Amino acid sequence: MMKFVSAGVFTALISLPAFAQELVDHDAGMLMNHGDGHLMDMAGGMVMGNNPDTLPGGCEKVAETKEVTVHAGHKYAEKFPGRMFAFDTQEFQFKPCTKLTVHFINDDSVRHQWMMHGLPKYLYPKGMFHLEVSGPAKISGTLILPPGDKTYLVHCDIAQHMEKGMKAQLKVGKGDGDLPSIPNVTANIVQDDYKITLPELLAKAHEEANLPEPVAVEGAPAKAAPVVITEESSFSGVTVIGLALGILIAPMLARKFKGMTATDVMSYLFDLTNSLIESLVEKVQRLLKK
């Protein structure tokens, strides 16, 4: 009975009316210049660290001029299991002192960023180049890459978007190594494993916490058969928990969802469920270590 109710609620949520929106182009020439390469408009577009002219120290001239178009959105994460948002490109590489124009297209109906860290602060305030826009929309900005071989982090800094997959790396020259957890480029720091059995998971936690192995007590009930979480399961534990929580808090969220598109509602629900599960896992791990 619970499965049918949960399935009904889930179907109702994804069936909420969604209206096609036209892609808005936040043209750089129309943005208000606030100084120090900071451009903004009143419709949600922003560029920080825009620098089409000033050479970084060590660059005698612009090595070459390049343009790149980067898409961001939920649909680009479909090829990465367990991720919700992603860029369409996870790795970039350019020559030192390249004049680079980035055309950032947000295909979602939420806010996304293309933020590059580690730039020289004497030229780029806060040490970053930053494109941000509420979609569906496009915004562009230009920077001149520093000299030398270095790998820079590119990500979306909206809460949990990077952790959910919106992360990339940009190599200047040969770069100075790879960053961890770049989808489809480098291994995750914490590797997802959906095939491990529950006893194996507990044994691994005991081993990492240096706890003694559990001792069998005479007369205790027989140990239950191991629970195996496989990719072939119709409903994963996360899905069941998420649907159950959706039913419990549906009346409270009805007012919050008013006026939101189906994409906005689904993004909010997945974010909320994932945060609750992550918090629960952290508490269990802390208890095991104690």
SEVO-254027 format. One record per residue (C-alpha): residue number from 1; residue in three letters; x, y, z. Coordinates in steps of 0.1 Angstrom, whole numbers. Layout:
BEGIN
 seq type  east north    up
 NUM  Ala     X     Y     Z
...
This chain:
BEGIN
 seq type  east north    up
   1  Met     0     0     0
   2  Met    28    23     9
   3  Lys    45    18   -25
   4  Phe    13    28   -43
   5  Val     8    59   -22
   6  Ser    45    69   -26
   7  Ala    43    64   -63
   8  Gly    12    85   -66
   9  Val    27   114   -47
  10  Phe    59   112   -68
  11  Thr    39   111  -100
  12  Ala    18   141   -89
  13  Leu    50   161   -81
  14  Ile    67   155  -115
  15  Ser    34   163  -133
  16  Leu    32   199  -120
  17  Pro    28   223  -149
  18  Ala    61   235  -163
  19  Phe    62   264  -188
  20  Ala    89   267  -215
  21  Gln   110   298  -209
  22  Glu   130   317  -235
  23  Leu   168   319  -231
  24  Val   177   353  -218
  25  Asp   210   368  -231
  26  His   226   390  -205
  27  Asp   248   409  -230
  28  Ala   280   422  -214
  29  Gly   275   456  -231
  30  Met   242   461  -212
  31  Leu   256   452  -178
  32  Met   262   479  -153
  33  Asn   300   484  -145
  34  His   306   487  -108
  35  Gly   344   489  -112
  36  Asp   372   463  -107
  37  Gly   357   441  -134
  38  His   324   437  -116
  39  Leu   294   438  -139
  40  Met   258   434  -130
  41  Asp   222   439  -141
  42  Met   189   439  -123
  43  Ala   177   406  -139
  44  Gly   201   384  -120
  45  Gly   232   384  -142
  46  Met   267   390  -127
  47  Val   303   389  -139
  48  Met   332   394  -114
  49  Gly   369   398  -124
  50  Asn   361   407  -160
  51  Asn   395   416  -176
  52  Pro   397   419  -214
  53  Asp   428   442  -214
  54  Thr   453   440  -185
  55  Leu   481   415  -188
  56  Pro   490   395  -157
  57  Gly   526   399  -145
  58  Gly   549   376  -165
  59  Cys   528   379  -197
  60  Glu   545   400  -223
  61  Lys   516   397  -247
  62  Val   484   377  -252
  63  Ala   494   343  -264
  64  Glu   462   336  -282
  65  Thr   425   345  -281
  66  Lys   400   318  -273
  67  Glu   362   315  -267
  68  Val   345   286  -250
  69  Thr   307   280  -245
  70  Val   299   261  -212
  71  His   264   248  -205
  72  Ala   252   241  -169
  73  Gly   222   221  -158
  74  His   205   191  -144
  75  Lys   204   172  -176
  76  Tyr   242   172  -179
  77  Ala   245   152  -146
  78  Glu   224   122  -159
  79  Lys   255   104  -171
  80  Phe   271   107  -136
  81  Pro   252    83  -111
  82  Gly   244   100   -78
  83  Arg   249   135   -91
  84  Met   222   162   -97
  85  Phe   239   191  -115
  86  Ala   269   193  -139
  87  Phe   286   213  -165
  88  Asp   286   199  -200
  89  Thr   325   200  -199
  90  Gln   345   189  -169
  91  Glu   381   198  -181
  92  Phe   395   228  -200
  93  Gln   431   234  -211
  94  Phe   447   266  -226
  95  Lys   481   281  -232
  96  Pro   495   305  -205
  97  Cys   486   342  -212
  98  Thr   455   332  -232
  99  Lys   427   358  -235
 100  Leu   397   336  -228
 101  Thr   360   346  -232
 102  Val   336   322  -215
 103  His   300   321  -227
 104  Phe   281   306  -198
 105  Ile   246   291  -205
 106  Asn   224   281  -176
 107  Asp   198   256  -190
 108  Asp   180   252  -156
 109  Ser   154   274  -140
 110  Val   176   279  -109
 111  Arg   208   299  -103
 112  His   241   286  -114
 113  Gln   277   298  -115
 114  Trp   310   292  -134
 115  Met   335   303  -108
 116  Met   373   300  -112
 117  His   396   302   -81
 118  Gly   433   309   -74
 119  Leu   439   338   -98
 120  Pro   464   366   -88
 121  Lys   446   389   -64
 122  Tyr   464   420   -76
 123  Leu   445   417  -109
 124  Tyr   414   397  -100
 125  Pro   396   408   -68
 126  Lys   391   379   -43
 127  Gly   414   359   -66
 128  Met   385   347   -88
 129  Phe   367   350  -121
 130  His   330   346  -117
 131  Leu   300   342  -140
 132  Glu   265   339  -124
 133  Val   230   339  -138
 134  Ser   195   327  -131
 135  Gly   183   305  -160
 136  Pro   174   298  -186
 137  Ala   199   325  -196
 138  Lys   233   332  -210
 139  Ile   261   355  -198
 140  Ser   297   361  -210
 141  Gly   329   374  -195
 142  Thr   366   376  -204
 143  Leu   398   371  -185
 144  Ile   435   368  -194
 145  Leu   450   336  -179
 146  Pro   483   339  -159
 147  Pro   516   325  -170
 148  Gly   530   292  -158
 149  Asp   516   257  -155
 150  Lys   488   255  -130
 151  Thr   454   237  -125
 152  Tyr   425   259  -114
 153  Leu   393   248   -97
 154  Val   361   257  -116
 155  His   327   251   -99
 156  Cys   293   264   -89
 157  Asp   293   279   -54
 158  Ile   255   277   -48
 159  Ala   249   256   -18
 160  Gln   256   218   -25
 161  His   258   223   -63
 162  Met   295   215   -64
 163  Glu   290   184   -41
 164  Lys   262   173   -65
 165  Gly   285   173   -95
 166  Met   289   209  -108
 167  Lys   327   209  -107
 168  Ala   355   211  -133
 169  Gln   392   219  -137
 170  Leu   410   243  -160
 171  Lys   446   237  -168
 172  Val   469   265  -179
 173  Gly   498   251  -199
 174  Lys   504   215  -186
 175  Gly   487   222  -153
 176  Asp   502   212  -120
 177  Gly   482   180  -114
 178  Asp   446   169  -113
 179  Leu   420   179   -87
 180  Pro   400   152   -70
 181  Ser   363   143   -76
 182  Ile   360   159  -110
 183  Pro   332   139  -126
 184  Asn   344   114  -152
 185  Val   380   128  -149
 186  Thr   394   119  -115
 187  Ala   383    96   -87
 188  Asn   360   107   -59
 189  Ile   376   113   -25
 190  Val   347    93   -10
 191  Gln   338    66   -35
 192  Asp   301    57   -38
 193  Asp   295    19   -35
 194  Tyr   260     6   -40
 195  Lys   269   -31   -40
 196  Ile   284   -35    -5
 197  Thr   264   -56    20
 198  Leu   253   -41    54
 199  Pro   276   -64    74
 200  Glu   306   -55    52
 201  Leu   298   -18    57
 202  Leu   296   -22    95
 203  Ala   329   -42    95
 204  Lys   346   -15    75
 205  Ala   334    12    99
 206  His   347    -9   129
 207  Glu   381   -13   111
 208  Glu   384    24   103
 209  Ala   375    33   139
 210  Asn   399     6   154
 211  Leu   370   -10   173
 212  Pro   370   -47   184
 213  Glu   350   -71   164
 214  Pro   315   -79   178
 215  Val   314  -111   200
 216  Ala   286  -136   195
 217  Val   265  -141   227
 218  Glu   252  -176   235
 219  Gly   215  -179   231
 220  Ala   213  -147   209
 221  Pro   190  -148   178
 222  Ala   206  -161   146
 223  Lys   222  -135   125
 224  Ala   200  -122    98
 225  Ala   209  -128    61
 226  Pro   230   -99    47
 227  Val   211   -71    31
 228  Val   226   -64    -3
 229  Ile   220   -30   -20
 230  Thr   223   -35   -57
 231  Glu   219   -12   -87
 232  Glu   191   -35  -100
 233  Ser   168   -27   -70
 234  Ser   135   -12   -81
 235  Phe   137    13   -52
 236  Ser   169    22   -35
 237  Gly   170    30     2
 238  Val   174    67    -6
 239  Thr   144    67   -29
 240  Val   121    50    -3
 241  Ile   132    74    24
 242  Gly   128   104     1
 243  Leu    93    94    -9
 244  Ala    83    87    27
 245  Leu    95   121    38
 246  Gly    77   137     9
 247  Ile    44   123    21
 248  Leu    49   134    57
 249  Ile    58   170    48
 250  Ala    36   174    17
 251  Pro    10   196    35
 252  Met    36   219    49
 253  Leu    54   223    15
 254  Ala    22   229    -5
 255  Arg    23   266     3
 256  Lys    61   267    -5
 257  Phe    56   251   -39
 258  Lys    30   276   -50
 259  Gly    41   293   -82
 260  Met    72   271   -86
 261  Thr    79   251  -118
 262  Ala    82   213  -117
 263  Thr   120   216  -121
 264  Asp   123   240   -91
 265  Val   101   216   -70
 266  Met   121   185   -79
 267  Ser   154   202   -72
 268  Tyr   143   214   -38
 269  Leu   130   180   -28
 270  Phe   162   162   -39
 271  Asp   183   188   -21
 272  Leu   163   185    11
 273  Thr   163   146    11
 274  Asn   200   144     3
 275  Ser   209   168    31
 276  Leu   188   149    57
 277  Ile   204   116    46
 278  Glu   240   130    47
 279  Ser   233   144    82
 280  Leu   220   110    94
 281  Val   251    91    79
 282  Glu   275   116    96
 283  Lys   258   110   130
 284  Val   260    72   126
 285  Gln   297    74   117
 286  Arg   304    96   147
 287  Leu   286    71   170
 288  Leu   305    42   155
 289  Lys   338    59   161
 290  Lys   329    66   197
